[in-house]
């Protein structure tokens, strides 16, 4: 596992836990919300450098995206 992969895995773990807490959803629903987001796509692209940001910072992007989908 590369450093970038490790950072991405940690970020996804943290974002999932934040979704569960903030939206009071199940683990499965939180993962669905994350994996089907543009934020997740950006995390997968190492060129964005998003994996290097704090989870709180990235969660803000994810929340904005989810609000726009409503």
C-alpha positions, 0 to 999 in steps of 0.5 A: 500500500502506498502512502497516498492509498493509506491516507485515502483509506484513513480519510474515507474512514473518518468521513464515513464516521462523520456521516454516521454521526452528522446524519444519523445513518447506518454504516451502509448508508454512510458508505453509499453516500460517500462512494456515490459522491463527487468528493469521493471521485476527487479523493481517488484522483491523487492530482487533487491533493485532497487526500492530504487535507484534514477530514473536517475540511473534506467533510465540508465539501461533502456536506455542501455537495449533499445539500445541493443534491437535496 
